[in-house]
Amino acid sequence: MVILELADDVRVAREGDADAFDRLVSQQADGAYRLAVAIVGPADAADVVQEAFLDAWRGLRSLREADRFEPWLRRIVINRCRMALRSTRRHQARVRAEADMHRQEGGLSDDFRLGSETRASLEQAFEALSADQRIVLALHYVTDLTIAAVAVELRLPIGTAKSRLAAALAAMRRALEEQSS
């Protein structure tokens, strides 16, 4: 029944009904935000999702099949994440250097640092991944899509999706090993 209501809201929203689109946003916002956080991180996720919903509103008439709204929206979120990653990578080195300097100056207590080292290591390893690798990991592990569904979502052969997932996991392992040595 929810899928039917979703498709009905899409059809009505395509005709310009803002209330129907608001219902779509309410239904999809949490999933879109979780996906964006997994790809770009919490600092940029809200902006990415907001821009994705604006893109969706503007492009809603181009969606041919109303029942495909959810995967269509995920693709928009993913594309917005790619754009955010491109602009973010330019600033990462400077931010990382400032954070390291702050830590060296005693800005964080030892107890806090010990509790957050694992997460920081994972985040640093994740940041080293390509956008495609981040997206495959996020779709598979955050949205719980099977690798076959990830392949369909990204319009890739299943073998390519599997190899991207394997490469992403291997890159994460290598980055974590390099950090620990």
C-alpha positions in Angstrom: 0.0 0.0 0.0 2.9 2.4 0.8 4.3 1.9 -2.7 0.9 2.8 -4.3 0.7 5.9 -2.1 4.2 6.9 -3.1 3.4 6.5 -6.8 0.2 8.5 -6.4 2.1 11.3 -4.6 4.7 11.3 -7.4 1.9 11.6 -10.1 0.2 14.4 -8.2 3.5 16.2 -7.5 4.5 16.0 -11.2 1.5 18.2 -11.9 3.0 20.8 -9.5 1.3 19.9 -6.2 3.8 21.0 -3.5 1.9 19.2 -0.7 2.3 15.9 -2.5 6.0 16.6 -3.0 6.3 17.5 0.7 4.9 14.1 1.5 7.5 12.5 -0.7 10.2 14.4 1.0 8.9 13.4 4.4 8.9 9.7 3.4 12.3 9.7 1.7 14.3 12.3 3.8 15.8 9.9 6.4 17.0 7.4 3.8 18.5 10.1 1.6 20.2 11.6 4.6 21.7 8.3 5.8 23.0 7.7 2.3 24.5 11.1 2.0 26.2 10.8 5.5 27.7 7.5 4.4 29.2 9.0 1.3 30.1 12.6 2.2 29.9 12.6 6.0 27.6 14.4 8.4 29.1 17.9 7.8 27.9 18.1 4.1 25.0 15.6 4.2 22.2 18.0 5.0 23.2 20.4 2.2 23.6 17.5 -0.3 20.1 16.2 0.6 18.6 19.6 0.3 20.1 20.2 -3.1 19.0 16.7 -4.2 15.4 17.4 -3.2 15.5 20.7 -5.2 16.9 18.8 -8.2 14.1 16.2 -7.7 11.4 18.9 -7.6 12.8 20.5 -10.7 13.2 17.3 -12.6 10.1 15.4 -11.4 8.4 15.7 -14.7 11.2 13.8 -16.4 10.6 10.7 -14.2 8.7 8.4 -16.5 7.7 5.7 -14.0 6.2 7.0 -10.8 7.0 3.7 -9.0 10.7 4.3 -9.7 10.9 7.5 -7.6 13.0 6.0 -4.8 15.9 4.7 -6.9 15.7 7.8 -9.1 16.0 10.0 -6.0 19.0 7.8 -4.8 20.7 8.5 -8.0 20.2 12.2 -7.6 21.6 12.0 -4.0 24.6 10.0 -5.3 25.3 12.6 -8.0 25.1 15.4 -5.5 27.5 13.5 -3.3 29.9 13.2 -6.2 29.8 16.9 -6.7 30.3 17.6 -3.0 33.3 15.2 -2.9 34.9 16.9 -5.8 34.8 20.3 -4.0 35.6 18.9 -0.6 38.8 17.1 -1.7 40.3 20.5 -2.5 40.0 21.6 1.1 40.8 18.3 3.0 44.5 18.7 3.3 44.2 22.1 4.9 41.5 20.9 7.4 43.5 17.8 8.3 46.6 19.9 8.9 44.6 22.3 11.2 43.1 19.3 13.2 46.6 17.8 13.6 48.0 21.0 14.8 45.1 21.4 17.3 45.7 17.9 18.6 49.4 18.5 19.0 48.7 21.7 21.0 46.7 19.6 23.5 43.3 20.6 22.2 41.9 17.1 23.0 42.2 15.1 26.2 44.0 11.7 26.0 40.8 9.9 27.1 38.8 11.4 24.3 41.5 10.7 21.8 41.7 7.1 22.8 38.0 6.7 22.4 37.8 8.3 19.0 41.0 7.0 17.4 39.3 4.0 15.7 36.5 6.2 14.3 39.1 8.7 13.1 41.1 6.0 11.5 38.1 4.6 9.7 37.1 8.1 8.5 40.5 8.8 7.2 40.6 5.5 5.3 37.1 6.1 3.9 38.2 9.6 2.8 41.0 8.0 0.7 38.4 6.0 -1.3 37.2 7.2 -4.7 33.7 8.4 -5.0 32.7 5.2 -6.8 34.1 3.1 -4.0 32.3 5.2 -1.3 29.0 4.9 -3.2 29.2 1.2 -3.5 30.0 0.8 0.2 27.2 3.1 1.2 24.6 1.5 -1.0 25.5 -2.0 0.1 26.1 -1.4 3.8 24.0 1.6 4.7 20.9 1.1 2.5 21.2 -2.7 2.8 21.0 -3.3 -0.9 22.2 -6.6 -2.2 25.2 -6.3 -4.5 22.9 -7.2 -7.4 20.6 -4.3 -6.4 23.6 -2.0 -6.2 24.6 -3.0 -9.7 21.1 -2.2 -11.0 21.0 1.0 -9.0 24.3 2.2 -10.5 23.6 0.7 -14.0 26.6 -1.5 -13.8 27.3 -5.2 -14.6 27.1 -7.2 -11.4 30.8 -8.2 -11.8 31.8 -4.5 -11.9 29.8 -3.8 -8.7 31.4 -6.8 -7.0 34.8 -5.7 -8.0 34.2 -2.1 -6.9 33.1 -3.4 -3.5 36.1 -5.7 -3.2 38.4 -2.9 -4.2 36.8 -0.5 -1.7 37.2 -3.0 1.1 40.8 -3.8 0.1 41.6 0.0 0.0 40.1 0.5 3.4 42.2 -2.4 4.8 45.4 -1.1 3.2 44.8 2.4 4.5 44.1 1.1 8.0 47.3 -1.1 7.9 49.3 1.9 6.8 48.0 4.0 9.6 48.9 1.4 12.2 52.5 1.0 11.0 
